[in-house]
């Protein structure tokens, strides 16, 4: 049975997803411009791969925060994501030394 409350929830969900989509599109544009600039300057392929890993880590962290804020704080997927975040951050710390 459809209710106004359900309608409001579904409309809010669509609105939030559209906002996220626009945010992700802008992030992709920024990262693409940054990568193109690095290629133009003759950056090492390792630097380009690390740049992609940094972007992927940022995206993973953002998604994890969104899920935690929406109440999803437990589960194997959440635990796996936290583990991967820790692993990648440790990699970056060890490569900076």
Secondary structure as a PSIPRED ss2 file (coil, helix, strand):
# PSIPRED VFORMAT (PSIPRED V4.0)

   1 X C   1.000  0.000  0.000
   2 X C   1.000  0.000  0.000
   3 X C   1.000  0.000  0.000
   4 X H   0.000  1.000  0.000
   5 X H   0.000  1.000  0.000
   6 X H   0.000  1.000  0.000
   7 X H   0.000  1.000  0.000
   8 X H   0.000  1.000  0.000
   9 X H   0.000  1.000  0.000
  10 X H   0.000  1.000  0.000
  11 X H   0.000  1.000  0.000
  12 X H   0.000  1.000  0.000
  13 X H   0.000  1.000  0.000
  14 X H   0.000  1.000  0.000
  15 X H   0.000  1.000  0.000
  16 X H   0.000  1.000  0.000
  17 X H   0.000  1.000  0.000
  18 X H   0.000  1.000  0.000
  19 X H   0.000  1.000  0.000
  20 X H   0.000  1.000  0.000
  21 X H   0.000  1.000  0.000
  22 X H   0.000  1.000  0.000
  23 X H   0.000  1.000  0.000
  24 X H   0.000  1.000  0.000
  25 X H   0.000  1.000  0.000
  26 X H   0.000  1.000  0.000
  27 X H   0.000  1.000  0.000
  28 X H   0.000  1.000  0.000
  29 X H   0.000  1.000  0.000
  30 X H   0.000  1.000  0.000
  31 X H   0.000  1.000  0.000
  32 X H   0.000  1.000  0.000
  33 X H   0.000  1.000  0.000
  34 X H   0.000  1.000  0.000
  35 X H   0.000  1.000  0.000
  36 X H   0.000  1.000  0.000
  37 X H   0.000  1.000  0.000
  38 X H   0.000  1.000  0.000
  39 X H   0.000  1.000  0.000
  40 X H   0.000  1.000  0.000
  41 X C   1.000  0.000  0.000
  42 X C   1.000  0.000  0.000
  43 X C   1.000  0.000  0.000
  44 X C   1.000  0.000  0.000
  45 X H   0.000  1.000  0.000
  46 X H   0.000  1.000  0.000
  47 X H   0.000  1.000  0.000
  48 X H   0.000  1.000  0.000
  49 X H   0.000  1.000  0.000
  50 X H   0.000  1.000  0.000
  51 X H   0.000  1.000  0.000
  52 X H   0.000  1.000  0.000
  53 X H   0.000  1.000  0.000
  54 X H   0.000  1.000  0.000
  55 X H   0.000  1.000  0.000
  56 X H   0.000  1.000  0.000
  57 X H   0.000  1.000  0.000
  58 X H   0.000  1.000  0.000
  59 X H   0.000  1.000  0.000
  60 X H   0.000  1.000  0.000
  61 X H   0.000  1.000  0.000
  62 X H   0.000  1.000  0.000
  63 X H   0.000  1.000  0.000
  64 X H   0.000  1.000  0.000
  65 X H   0.000  1.000  0.000
  66 X H   0.000  1.000  0.000
  67 X H   0.000  1.000  0.000
  68 X H   0.000  1.000  0.000
  69 X H   0.000  1.000  0.000
  70 X C   1.000  0.000  0.000
  71 X C   1.000  0.000  0.000
  72 X C   1.000  0.000  0.000
  73 X C   1.000  0.000  0.000
  74 X C   1.000  0.000  0.000
  75 X C   1.000  0.000  0.000
  76 X H   0.000  1.000  0.000
  77 X H   0.000  1.000  0.000
  78 X H   0.000  1.000  0.000
  79 X H   0.000  1.000  0.000
  80 X H   0.000  1.000  0.000
  81 X H   0.000  1.000  0.000
  82 X H   0.000  1.000  0.000
  83 X H   0.000  1.000  0.000
  84 X H   0.000  1.000  0.000
  85 X H   0.000  1.000  0.000
  86 X H   0.000  1.000  0.000
  87 X H   0.000  1.000  0.000
  88 X H   0.000  1.000  0.000
  89 X H   0.000  1.000  0.000
  90 X H   0.000  1.000  0.000
  91 X H   0.000  1.000  0.000
  92 X H   0.000  1.000  0.000
  93 X H   0.000  1.000  0.000
  94 X H   0.000  1.000  0.000
  95 X H   0.000  1.000  0.000
  96 X H   0.000  1.000  0.000
  97 X C   1.000  0.000  0.000
